[in-house]
Amino acid sequence: MSFFTELKRRNVIRVALAYLVASWVLLQVTDVLMQILDLPAATGKFVFLVLVLGFVPALVASWVYEMTPEGLRKDTGITPGYSKAVHTGQKLDRITLVLALVAIGVVVVDRLIPEQTVAPSTAEMEQVAPVDPVSTPAEINQTDRISSLAVLPFANMSPDADNEYFADGISEEMLNALVDIEGLRVPSRTSSFAFKGQNRDIRYIASQLDVDYVLEGSVRKSGDRVRITAQLIDVKTDMHLWSETYDRKLEDIFAIQDEIASHIIEALKVTLALGESQPPTTNVKAYTLYLQGREMFRRRGDSLQEADRLLRSALEIDQDFADAWAMLAMVQITIPGYTKEAWADFLEPTFEYARRALELDPSQAEAMLAIGEAKLFQGDLMGSLKQFESLTGQHPRHSQARLWYAISLLKFGYTAQAFEQLSVAMDLDPVHSTIIDWFARAAEAAGRPELVAESADLAIQLGRAEGGVPLIYHYLNNGSATDIAPSVITDLNGDKWVFEVFKVRDDPSRLPEALTWLDQFEREGAGFMAEYVRFNLYLVAGSPTDFFTQVNRIQRVDDTIPAFIWMPVAKRHRQDEAMKTWARNSGYEALWRIRGWPDHCRSVGEDDWECD
């Protein structure tokens, strides 16, 4: 009898096959239980090791023993003709078949049952479709890109809901580790986090962000340990290219981030050298305080004071934490816009903290951003523009820098350049509602009215009520109150004032009556909003002198108000001598004579100039 025949007679081959199928099923069950019971990541490896170690003993046992009516007996001790090997083999065949069916069932469930998400309707997709792409500068032309990847906010699986900031922070640090890789387009945090908390299908999110791959995951922080689960999904095929779970001490968090980034590049098969990045700090406590402070900064309002406290606490622990110094500088230059305190009181600390950050890290983008904004309030208009220009040159994919740069350009009348910067920012950050809102404003000022309504409506759909602002100026120039009515939010600061402005535009003799109504509106609690309404009434029916007086009044609190001087509806004010007086007093004329005239103005002779 040959050896192979003996293997068959003793059912060794059948046992091997049944063992392998059963092991596969057991590993799948273990994987499910690990997620449900929150078992350690090493559990799966332990089960796999036990199964591997048990394989050979199982085969040996099937060779040595045979199942008989009296139980297991050595094969050599069985009376000839009494062997039940045939019947045992039939039972093993049935067991293997059942296990195989279970295995097939697991695969079918895993592949065919969709995730519990709400897929958008066709109409919904059309309503929130991105604005048509526009031309972008060559340095970030996306036509030659290797790939595009969105880092979605990691889910907070920690017992403490307050650790949400930590999960968000890990997601953002992963994004930052990938965003500067040449050939890889990564939408910024604002766009990637726009769908947080929404029950959206991954394919829908990817279509809005215009990406090929999505990185998602979860973070569980408990004591001094953290578990990070990450998975990379190819949106086109809905396949998981790579997934991993990391159980580490919190002190290893920076190493985990580098490791995940390296695995993503490998999974994407992008032939790029990715060196290890330097952690922003070696102190986990300082890093945690920084993440909390950064989150408070993003909430704005009253949270800015808490952001200031948290960031200072982080710096007490680590004085060489460049990112914390930069974020503290950003807090200083932002606070006055919410507290109405004097900007001058915050300029010195802004410069001090930002320069400290740049001493530690000369490429720190937020520090350069804070300096650019501070120079504006200092009156150094040319220096501010140079700072923003340098920043966007060093960090061409920094959408926030392009937004702030574009707002400054628009304020100074460089409408075409502002439109170009916002077009690039839109490509980098396709669902950033603030960028889309300002894109609509720049489009109106730059003579691209056909883009205004679509982009403004998109900003409103994404939750930015201010998206209605460019629509107001668009329809004031060429439209009616009926056109703006669908976009007016009646519970936002009493938006009936919008219709009053249209009435005065259509009948300028109503201006005194409207101003009397405005006084009552202010007494009823409109607050500073009344100053904006007065600005708009003077825009459509007031004298240029009253109009620019109102610009000055608002500019002390809101430095973006000059941007509306360049709207087509403000043409008659730009053509008046009051425009020249205002431009000289505000420092704009001096800027124009150095940098070049704005798009709607030109020099006349050696000493004079005019605008249209």
C-alpha positions as CSV (number, residue, x, y, z in Angstrom):
1,M,0.0,0.0,0.0
2,S,1.5,3.4,-1.0
3,F,2.0,6.2,1.5
4,F,-0.5,8.4,-0.2
5,T,-3.1,5.6,-0.2
6,E,-2.5,5.2,3.5
7,L,-3.0,8.9,4.1
8,K,-6.4,8.7,2.4
9,R,-7.3,5.6,4.3
10,R,-6.5,7.2,7.7
11,N,-8.4,10.4,6.6
12,V,-5.4,12.5,7.1
13,I,-6.1,14.6,4.0
14,R,-9.7,15.1,5.0
15,V,-8.7,16.2,8.5
16,A,-6.2,18.7,7.0
17,L,-8.8,20.2,4.8
18,A,-11.4,20.4,7.5
19,Y,-8.9,21.9,9.9
20,L,-7.9,24.7,7.5
21,V,-11.6,25.6,6.7
22,A,-12.5,25.6,10.4
23,S,-9.5,27.7,11.2
24,W,-10.5,30.3,8.6
25,V,-14.0,30.5,10.0
26,L,-12.7,30.8,13.6
27,L,-10.4,33.7,12.6
28,Q,-13.3,35.6,11.0
29,V,-15.4,35.1,14.2
30,T,-12.5,36.2,16.3
31,D,-12.1,39.4,14.3
32,V,-15.8,40.3,14.8
33,L,-15.7,39.5,18.5
34,M,-12.6,41.7,18.9
35,Q,-14.5,44.7,17.6
36,I,-17.7,44.0,19.7
37,L,-16.0,43.1,22.9
38,D,-13.1,45.6,22.4
39,L,-10.5,42.8,22.8
40,P,-6.8,43.6,22.5
41,A,-5.4,43.7,19.0
42,A,-3.0,40.8,19.9
43,T,-6.0,38.5,20.3
44,G,-6.2,37.7,16.6
45,K,-2.5,37.0,16.4
46,F,-2.8,34.7,19.5
47,V,-5.6,32.7,17.9
48,F,-3.8,32.4,14.7
49,L,-0.6,31.2,16.4
50,V,-2.6,28.5,18.4
51,L,-4.2,27.3,15.2
52,V,-0.8,27.1,13.4
53,L,0.7,25.2,16.3
54,G,-2.3,22.8,16.4
55,F,-2.2,21.9,12.7
56,V,0.6,19.3,12.9
57,P,-0.7,17.6,16.1
58,A,-4.1,17.3,14.4
59,L,-2.6,15.5,11.4
60,V,-0.5,13.2,13.6
61,A,-3.6,12.3,15.7
62,S,-5.6,11.5,12.5
63,W,-2.7,9.1,11.4
64,V,-2.3,7.4,14.8
65,Y,-6.0,7.2,15.9
66,E,-9.3,6.2,14.3
67,M,-12.8,6.8,15.5
68,T,-14.6,3.5,16.4
69,P,-17.9,2.8,18.2
70,E,-15.8,2.5,21.4
71,G,-14.2,5.9,20.8
72,L,-10.7,6.8,19.7
73,R,-8.3,3.8,19.3
74,K,-4.9,3.4,17.8
75,D,-5.1,2.3,14.2
76,T,-2.7,-0.7,14.9
77,G,-5.0,-2.0,17.6
78,I,-8.1,-2.3,15.4
79,T,-9.3,-5.7,14.3
80,P,-9.1,-6.1,10.5
81,G,-12.5,-5.5,8.9
82,Y,-13.6,-3.6,11.9
83,S,-12.3,-0.2,10.7
84,K,-14.8,2.6,10.4
85,A,-12.4,4.8,8.4
86,V,-14.8,5.0,5.5
87,H,-17.7,6.2,7.7
88,T,-15.4,8.6,9.5
89,G,-14.3,10.1,6.2
90,Q,-17.9,10.6,5.2
91,K,-18.6,12.5,8.4
92,L,-15.5,14.6,7.8
93,D,-16.7,15.4,4.3
94,R,-20.0,16.6,5.7
95,I,-18.3,18.7,8.4
96,T,-16.0,20.3,5.8
97,L,-18.9,21.0,3.5
98,V,-20.8,22.8,6.3
99,L,-17.8,24.8,7.2
100,A,-17.2,25.8,3.6
101,L,-20.8,27.0,3.3
102,V,-20.3,29.1,6.5
103,A,-17.1,30.5,5.0
104,I,-18.9,31.4,1.8
105,G,-21.7,33.0,3.8
106,V,-19.2,35.2,5.7
107,V,-17.7,36.4,2.4
108,V,-21.1,37.2,0.9
109,V,-22.2,39.1,3.9
110,D,-18.9,41.1,4.0
111,R,-18.9,41.9,0.3
112,L,-22.6,42.3,-0.7
113,I,-24.3,43.9,2.3
114,P,-23.8,47.7,2.1
115,E,-22.8,49.9,5.0
116,Q,-25.6,51.5,6.9
117,T,-25.3,54.9,5.3
118,V,-27.8,57.0,3.4
119,A,-26.9,57.3,-0.2
120,P,-27.7,60.6,-1.8
121,S,-30.4,61.0,-4.4
122,T,-29.6,62.1,-7.9
123,A,-31.2,65.5,-7.2
124,E,-29.2,65.9,-4.0
125,M,-26.0,65.2,-5.9
126,E,-26.9,67.8,-8.4
127,Q,-27.8,70.4,-5.8
128,V,-24.5,70.1,-4.0
129,A,-22.3,69.6,-7.0
130,P,-19.0,71.5,-6.9
131,V,-18.6,74.7,-8.9
132,D,-17.0,74.1,-12.3
133,P,-13.2,74.0,-11.9
134,V,-11.3,77.1,-13.1
135,S,-7.7,77.4,-14.3
136,T,-5.1,77.2,-11.6
137,P,-1.4,78.3,-11.4
138,A,1.1,75.8,-12.7
139,E,2.7,75.0,-9.4
140,I,-0.3,73.0,-8.2
141,N,-1.8,71.9,-11.5
142,Q,-3.7,68.8,-10.7
143,T,-3.8,67.3,-14.2
144,D,-0.5,65.5,-13.6
145,R,-1.2,64.4,-10.1
146,I,-0.4,60.9,-9.0
147,S,-3.4,60.6,-6.8
148,S,-5.8,62.3,-4.4
149,L,-6.6,61.3,-0.8
150,A,-9.0,62.6,1.8
151,V,-8.4,62.1,5.5
152,L,-11.8,61.9,7.1
153,P,-12.2,62.7,10.9
154,F,-11.4,59.6,12.9
155,A,-14.2,58.4,15.1
156,N,-13.8,59.0,18.8
157,M,-14.2,55.5,20.5
158,S,-12.9,56.7,23.9
159,P,-15.1,56.3,26.9
160,D,-14.8,60.0,27.5
161,A,-16.7,62.0,24.9
162,D,-14.5,65.0,25.7
163,N,-11.6,63.2,23.9
164,E,-13.3,64.2,20.6
165,Y,-10.6,66.8,20.2
166,F,-7.9,64.1,20.5
167,A,-9.4,62.0,17.7
168,D,-9.8,65.1,15.5
169,G,-6.2,66.1,16.3
170,I,-4.9,62.7,15.2
171,S,-6.8,62.9,12.0
172,E,-5.4,66.4,11.3
173,E,-1.9,65.4,12.1
174,M,-2.2,62.5,9.6
175,L,-3.5,65.0,7.1
176,N,-0.6,67.3,7.7
177,A,1.9,64.4,7.3
178,L,0.5,63.7,3.8
179,V,-0.4,67.2,2.5
180,D,3.1,68.3,1.4
181,I,3.9,65.1,-0.5
182,E,4.5,66.1,-4.1
183,G,2.0,64.5,-6.4
184,L,-0.5,63.7,-3.7
185,R,-3.5,66.1,-3.5
186,V,-5.0,66.2,0.0
187,P,-8.0,68.4,0.8
188,S,-7.6,70.5,3.9
189,R,-9.1,69.9,7.3
190,T,-12.1,72.2,6.7
191,S,-13.2,70.3,3.6
192,S,-12.5,66.8,5.0
193,F,-14.3,67.6,8.2
194,A,-17.3,69.2,6.5
195,F,-19.2,65.9,6.6
196,K,-18.4,65.0,10.2
197,G,-21.5,63.7,12.0
198,Q,-23.4,63.2,8.8
199,N,-24.6,59.8,7.7
200,R,-23.1,60.0,4.2
201,D,-22.0,57.3,1.8
202,I,-18.2,57.3,1.3
203,R,-18.6,57.6,-2.5
204,Y,-20.7,60.7,-2.1
205,I,-18.1,62.3,0.2
206,A,-15.3,61.4,-2.2
207,S,-17.2,62.9,-5.1
208,Q,-17.7,66.2,-3.3
209,L,-14.0,66.3,-2.3
210,D,-12.9,65.0,-5.8
211,V,-10.6,62.3,-4.4
212,D,-9.7,58.8,-5.4
213,Y,-8.9,57.4,-2.0
214,V,-10.3,57.9,1.5
215,L,-8.5,57.3,4.8
216,E,-10.8,56.7,7.8
217,G,-10.5,55.2,11.2
218,S,-11.1,55.4,14.9
219,V,-9.2,56.5,18.0
220,R,-9.7,55.0,21.5
221,K,-7.7,56.8,24.3
222,S,-7.7,55.3,27.8
223,G,-5.2,56.4,30.4
224,D,-1.7,56.4,28.9
225,R,-2.6,54.0,26.1
226,V,-4.2,54.7,22.7
227,R,-5.6,52.4,20.0
228,I,-5.7,53.7,16.5
229,T,-7.5,51.8,13.7
230,A,-7.0,53.1,10.2
231,Q,-8.1,51.9,6.8
232,L,-7.5,53.1,3.3
233,I,-10.3,52.7,0.8
234,D,-10.2,52.9,-3.0
235,V,-13.4,54.7,-3.8
236,K,-13.7,53.5,-7.4
237,T,-13.6,49.8,-6.5
238,D,-14.9,50.2,-2.8
239,M,-12.0,47.9,-1.8
240,H,-9.9,48.2,1.4
241,L,-6.4,48.6,0.2
242,W,-4.9,48.5,3.6
243,S,-6.0,48.4,7.3
244,E,-4.2,48.2,10.6
245,T,-4.7,48.6,14.3
246,Y,-2.1,50.1,16.5
247,D,-2.1,49.5,20.3
248,R,0.6,51.7,21.8
249,K,1.5,53.9,24.7
250,L,0.5,57.5,24.2
251,E,4.1,58.5,24.1
252,D,4.4,56.6,20.8
253,I,1.7,58.7,19.1
254,F,4.1,60.4,16.7
255,A,5.7,57.2,15.6
256,I,2.3,55.8,14.9
257,Q,1.4,58.8,12.7
258,D,4.6,58.3,10.6
259,E,4.0,54.6,10.3
260,I,0.4,55.0,9.1
261,A,1.6,57.7,6.5
262,S,4.3,55.3,5.2
263,H,1.8,52.4,4.9
264,I,-0.6,54.6,2.9
265,I,2.1,55.6,0.4
266,E,3.0,51.9,0.1
267,A,-0.6,51.0,-0.5
268,L,-1.1,53.7,-3.1
269,K,2.1,52.4,-4.8
270,V,3.4,56.0,-5.1
271,T,7.1,55.9,-5.7
272,L,8.1,58.7,-3.3
273,A,10.7,58.9,-0.6
274,L,8.9,59.6,2.7
275,G,11.3,60.3,5.6
276,E,10.3,60.3,9.2
277,S,8.9,63.7,10.2
278,Q,10.0,65.4,13.3
279,P,7.3,65.4,16.1
280,P,6.1,68.9,17.0
281,T,6.9,68.1,20.7
282,T,8.3,65.2,22.6
283,N,6.0,65.9,25.5
284,V,2.6,64.2,25.2
285,K,1.0,66.4,27.9
286,A,2.0,69.6,26.0
287,Y,0.7,68.0,22.7
288,T,-2.6,67.2,24.3
289,L,-3.0,70.8,25.6
290,Y,-2.1,72.0,22.1
291,L,-4.8,69.9,20.4
292,Q,-7.4,71.2,22.9
293,G,-6.3,74.8,22.4
294,R,-6.3,74.4,18.6
295,E,-9.9,73.1,18.8
296,M,-11.0,76.0,21.0
297,F,-9.4,78.4,18.5
298,R,-11.5,77.0,15.7
299,R,-14.7,77.4,17.6
300,R,-14.0,81.2,17.8
301,G,-16.2,83.4,20.0
302,D,-15.8,83.0,23.7
303,S,-13.7,79.9,23.1
304,L,-10.7,82.1,22.1
305,Q,-10.0,82.9,25.7
306,E,-9.9,79.2,26.6
307,A,-7.6,78.6,23.6
308,D,-5.2,81.2,24.9
309,R,-5.1,79.6,28.4
310,L,-4.6,76.0,27.0
311,L,-1.8,77.1,24.6
312,R,0.0,79.0,27.3
313,S,-0.2,75.9,29.5
314,A,1.3,73.8,26.7
315,L,4.2,76.3,26.4
316,E,4.9,76.2,30.1
317,I,5.7,72.5,29.6
318,D,7.6,72.8,26.4
319,Q,9.1,76.3,25.5
320,D,10.4,74.9,22.2
321,F,6.9,73.9,20.8
322,A,6.8,75.9,17.6
323,D,3.3,74.9,16.6
324,A,1.9,76.1,20.0
325,W,3.7,79.5,19.6
326,A,2.2,79.9,16.1
327,M,-1.3,79.0,17.2
328,L,-1.0,81.4,20.2
329,A,-0.1,84.1,17.7
330,M,-3.2,83.3,15.6
331,V,-5.3,83.5,18.7
332,Q,-4.0,87.0,19.5
333,I,-4.7,88.4,16.1
334,T,-8.2,86.9,16.1
335,I,-9.5,87.9,19.5
336,P,-10.2,91.6,18.7
337,G,-12.6,90.7,15.9
338,Y,-14.8,89.0,18.5
339,T,-14.3,91.1,21.6
340,K,-14.2,94.5,19.8
341,E,-11.0,95.3,21.8
342,A,-8.4,97.6,20.2
343,W,-6.3,95.7,17.6
344,A,-3.3,97.7,18.6
345,D,-3.2,96.0,22.0
346,F,-2.7,92.6,20.3
347,L,-0.2,93.4,17.6
348,E,2.9,93.2,19.8
349,P,2.1,89.8,21.3
350,T,1.2,88.5,17.9
351,F,4.5,89.5,16.4
352,E,6.4,88.2,19.5
353,Y,4.8,84.7,19.5
354,A,4.9,84.3,15.7
355,R,8.6,85.2,15.5
356,R,9.3,82.8,18.3
357,A,7.6,80.1,16.3
358,L,9.6,80.9,13.2
359,E,12.9,80.9,15.2
360,L,12.1,77.3,16.1
361,D,10.6,76.3,12.7
362,P,11.3,78.8,9.8
363,S,8.6,77.1,7.7
364,Q,5.8,77.4,10.2
365,A,2.8,78.5,8.1
366,E,0.4,79.7,10.8
367,A,3.1,82.0,12.2
368,M,3.6,83.6,8.8
369,L,-0.1,83.9,8.4
370,A,-0.4,85.7,11.8
371,I,2.4,88.1,10.8
372,G,0.7,88.9,7.5
373,E,-2.6,89.7,9.2
374,A,-0.9,91.8,12.0
375,K,1.0,93.9,9.4
376,L,-2.4,94.8,7.9
377,F,-3.6,96.3,11.2
378,Q,-0.2,97.9,11.8
379,G,-0.8,99.8,8.5
380,D,2.0,98.1,6.6
381,L,-0.1,97.1,3.6
382,M,2.7,96.3,1.2
383,G,4.5,94.3,3.9
384,S,1.4,92.3,4.5
385,L,0.9,91.4,0.9
386,K,4.5,90.4,0.6
387,Q,4.1,88.2,3.6
388,F,1.1,86.5,2.1
389,E,2.8,86.1,-1.2
390,S,5.8,84.5,0.4
391,L,3.6,82.2,2.4
392,T,1.6,80.9,-0.5
393,G,4.9,80.4,-2.4
394,Q,6.4,78.3,0.4
395,H,3.1,76.5,1.1
396,P,1.2,76.4,-2.2
397,R,-1.4,73.9,-0.8
398,H,-2.3,76.0,2.3
399,S,-5.8,77.0,1.4
400,Q,-6.3,79.2,4.5
401,A,-3.3,81.3,3.4
402,R,-4.7,81.7,-0.1
403,L,-8.0,82.7,1.4
404,W,-6.5,85.4,3.6
405,Y,-4.3,86.6,0.8
406,A,-7.2,86.8,-1.5
407,I,-9.3,88.8,0.9
408,S,-6.5,91.4,1.2
409,L,-6.1,91.6,-2.6
410,L,-9.9,92.1,-2.9
411,K,-9.9,94.8,-0.3
412,F,-7.1,96.7,-2.1
413,G,-8.9,96.4,-5.5
414,Y,-6.8,93.7,-7.1
415,T,-9.9,91.8,-8.1
416,A,-8.5,89.5,-10.8
417,Q,-5.6,88.4,-8.6
418,A,-8.1,87.8,-5.7
419,F,-10.3,85.7,-8.0
420,E,-7.2,83.7,-9.1
421,Q,-6.2,82.9,-5.5
422,L,-9.7,81.9,-4.5
423,S,-9.9,79.7,-7.6
424,V,-6.8,77.8,-6.4
425,A,-8.2,77.6,-2.9
426,M,-11.5,76.2,-4.2
427,D,-9.5,73.4,-6.0
428,L,-7.6,72.7,-2.8
429,D,-10.6,72.9,-0.5
430,P,-13.7,72.1,-2.6
431,V,-16.3,72.2,0.3
432,H,-14.8,75.0,2.4
433,S,-17.9,77.2,2.7
434,T,-15.9,80.4,3.6
435,I,-13.7,80.0,0.6
436,I,-16.7,79.4,-1.7
437,D,-18.5,82.5,-0.2
438,W,-15.5,84.7,-0.9
439,F,-15.0,83.1,-4.4
440,A,-18.5,84.4,-5.2
441,R,-17.7,87.9,-3.9
442,A,-14.5,88.0,-6.0
443,A,-16.3,86.7,-9.0
444,E,-18.8,89.6,-8.8
445,A,-16.0,92.1,-8.4
446,A,-13.8,90.6,-11.1
447,G,-16.6,90.7,-13.7
448,R,-17.6,87.0,-13.6
449,P,-21.2,87.4,-12.6
450,E,-22.2,84.0,-14.1
451,L,-20.3,82.2,-11.3
452,V,-21.8,84.2,-8.4
453,A,-25.2,82.6,-7.9
454,E,-24.0,79.0,-8.2
455,S,-21.1,79.3,-5.8
456,A,-23.1,81.5,-3.3
457,D,-25.9,78.9,-3.2
458,L,-23.4,76.2,-2.6
459,A,-21.9,78.1,0.3
460,I,-25.4,78.4,1.8
461,Q,-26.1,74.7,1.4
462,L,-22.8,73.9,3.2
463,G,-24.1,75.9,6.2
464,R,-22.6,79.4,5.7
465,A,-25.4,81.9,5.9
466,E,-23.1,84.6,4.8
467,G,-23.2,83.0,1.4
468,G,-26.2,85.2,0.8
469,V,-24.0,88.4,1.0
470,P,-22.5,88.1,-2.5
471,L,-26.1,87.4,-3.8
472,I,-27.3,90.7,-2.3
473,Y,-24.7,92.7,-4.2
474,H,-25.1,90.6,-7.4
475,Y,-28.9,91.3,-7.5
476,L,-28.6,94.9,-6.3
477,N,-26.5,95.5,-9.5
478,N,-28.8,93.6,-11.8
479,G,-31.8,91.9,-10.3
480,S,-34.7,92.4,-7.9
481,A,-35.9,91.6,-4.4
482,T,-37.7,88.6,-5.9
483,D,-34.4,87.2,-7.0
484,I,-32.8,87.4,-3.6
485,A,-35.9,86.3,-1.6
486,P,-35.2,82.5,-1.7
487,S,-31.7,83.1,-0.1
488,V,-32.9,85.4,2.6
489,I,-32.8,83.8,6.1
490,T,-35.6,85.6,7.9
491,D,-34.4,84.6,11.4
492,L,-30.8,85.9,10.9
493,N,-30.6,89.4,12.4
494,G,-34.0,90.3,11.0
495,D,-33.2,90.0,7.4
496,K,-36.2,92.1,6.3
497,W,-33.6,94.9,6.0
498,V,-32.6,93.3,2.7
499,F,-35.9,94.1,1.2
500,E,-35.7,97.7,2.6
501,V,-32.5,98.2,0.7
502,F,-34.0,97.0,-2.6
503,K,-37.0,99.4,-2.1
504,V,-34.6,102.3,-1.6
505,R,-32.6,101.3,-4.6
506,D,-35.7,101.3,-6.7
507,D,-36.9,104.6,-5.2
508,P,-34.0,106.7,-3.8
509,S,-36.5,109.2,-2.3
510,R,-37.3,106.6,0.3
511,L,-33.8,106.9,1.9
512,P,-34.9,109.3,4.8
513,E,-37.8,107.1,5.6
514,A,-35.5,104.0,5.6
515,L,-33.0,105.7,7.9
516,T,-35.8,106.5,10.4
517,W,-36.8,102.8,10.2
518,L,-33.2,101.8,10.8
519,D,-33.0,103.9,14.0
520,Q,-35.9,102.0,15.3
521,F,-34.4,98.7,14.2
522,E,-31.2,99.6,16.1
523,R,-33.2,100.5,19.3
524,E,-34.9,97.1,19.0
525,G,-31.6,95.3,19.5
526,A,-30.0,95.1,16.0
527,G,-26.6,96.1,17.5
528,F,-23.7,96.6,15.2
529,M,-25.8,95.0,12.4
530,A,-27.5,98.4,12.0
531,E,-24.1,99.8,10.8
532,Y,-24.1,97.3,7.9
533,V,-27.6,98.1,7.0
534,R,-26.7,101.8,6.9
535,F,-23.8,101.0,4.7
536,N,-26.1,99.3,2.2
537,L,-28.6,102.1,2.2
538,Y,-25.9,104.6,1.5
539,L,-24.5,102.2,-1.2
540,V,-27.7,102.3,-3.2
541,A,-29.0,105.9,-2.5
542,G,-26.6,107.9,-0.3
543,S,-23.9,110.4,-1.2
544,P,-20.4,109.2,-1.8
545,T,-19.3,111.2,1.2
546,D,-21.8,109.4,3.5
547,F,-20.9,106.1,1.9
548,F,-17.1,106.4,2.7
549,T,-17.8,107.8,6.1
550,Q,-19.7,104.6,6.8
551,V,-16.9,102.5,5.4
552,N,-14.5,104.1,7.9
553,R,-17.0,103.5,10.7
554,I,-17.2,99.8,10.0
555,Q,-13.6,99.3,9.0
556,R,-12.5,99.9,12.6
557,V,-14.3,96.6,13.5
558,D,-14.5,94.7,10.2
559,D,-11.4,95.3,8.0
560,T,-13.1,93.3,5.1
561,I,-15.7,96.0,4.4
562,P,-13.5,97.8,1.7
563,A,-13.9,94.7,-0.5
564,F,-17.4,95.8,-1.3
565,I,-16.1,99.1,-2.8
566,W,-15.1,97.1,-5.9
567,M,-18.5,95.6,-6.6
568,P,-20.2,96.8,-9.8
569,V,-23.1,98.3,-7.7
570,A,-20.6,100.7,-6.0
571,K,-19.3,102.2,-9.3
572,R,-20.7,105.7,-8.8
573,H,-19.0,106.0,-5.4
574,R,-15.6,105.0,-6.9
575,Q,-15.9,107.7,-9.5
576,D,-16.3,110.5,-6.9
577,E,-13.7,112.6,-5.3
578,A,-14.7,111.1,-2.0
579,M,-13.0,107.9,-3.2
580,K,-9.7,109.7,-3.6
581,T,-9.9,111.2,-0.1
582,W,-10.7,107.9,1.5
583,A,-7.9,106.1,-0.4
584,R,-5.3,108.6,0.6
585,N,-6.4,108.6,4.3
586,S,-6.5,104.8,4.4
587,G,-3.0,104.3,2.8
588,Y,-4.4,102.6,-0.3
589,E,-3.1,105.2,-2.7
590,A,0.4,104.9,-1.4
591,L,0.2,101.1,-1.8
592,W,-1.1,101.5,-5.4
593,R,1.7,103.8,-6.4
594,I,4.2,101.2,-5.3
595,R,2.6,97.9,-6.2
596,G,0.4,99.0,-9.2
597,W,-3.0,100.4,-9.7
598,P,-6.1,98.2,-8.9
599,D,-8.2,96.8,-11.7
600,H,-10.8,99.6,-11.7
601,C,-8.4,102.5,-11.3
602,R,-5.6,104.1,-13.4
603,S,-3.3,107.0,-13.2
604,V,-4.1,110.3,-14.9
605,G,-1.0,112.4,-15.6
606,E,1.7,112.4,-13.0
607,D,-0.2,113.2,-9.8
608,D,-3.8,112.2,-10.4
609,W,-5.8,109.1,-10.9
610,E,-9.4,107.9,-11.5
611,C,-11.6,104.9,-11.1
612,D,-14.5,103.5,-13.0
